Amino acid sequence: MGKIKLGSNVFIPMPVTLLGIKIDGKANFMALGWVSRLNASPPLIGAAINKYHYSSEGIRENETFSINIPSENLIKETDYCGLVSGRETDKSTLFNVFYGETGSAPLIEECPLSLECKLVDIYEMPSNELIIGEIVETYLDKDYIKDDAPDVKKMNPLFLTMPDNNYWNLGENVGKAWDVGKELKLGEDESEYV
């Protein structure tokens, strides 16, 4: 198999989420692909957003936000949240909104999984800001639980690829993490396995 050069501006597949913020007393939601868990304890999550987005103002205003994981059945609403700005469009009634521990991070009832976060830091980058939040509570719809954890297959989350700008859904489970590679250890001491 031959490799070709694609340059440095290449993206990896990203989970599609809805960033929830409260601004000027209203809930607002933004489609967001650049999000990742950053730390185990305390549980930190990072979201990179363009510093000129309306959502940046809301994060600073309340120092809270939510990360909501929509199912494939919310693809139109999710995409819409990425097409229009909260500066010009009221998105507060697009979903059934509820509030949790912080009282100021809007969470989406229709999303199987919602993470309520308090702001820890904002890291300035050339065009984006890395918003770092501590997860203060997680809300999972009871229909999406399996073995005391989110049933990801049933949740049917979306993924985004760029620069082709396409949405994808989750495929099949192909192996157990920190397990399928054990056969390659070939005689190594299992106590060294991390």
Secondary structure, 3 states (H helix, E strand, C coil): CCCCCCCCCCCCCEECEEEEEEECCEEEEEEECCEEEEECCCCEEEEEEECCCHHHHHHHHHCEEEEEECEHHHHHHHHHHHHCCCCCCCCCCCCCEECCCCCCCCEECCCCEEEEEEEEEEEECCCEEEEEEEEEEEEECHHHEECCEECHHHHCEEEEECCCCEEEECCCCCCCCCCHHHHHHCCCCHHHCC
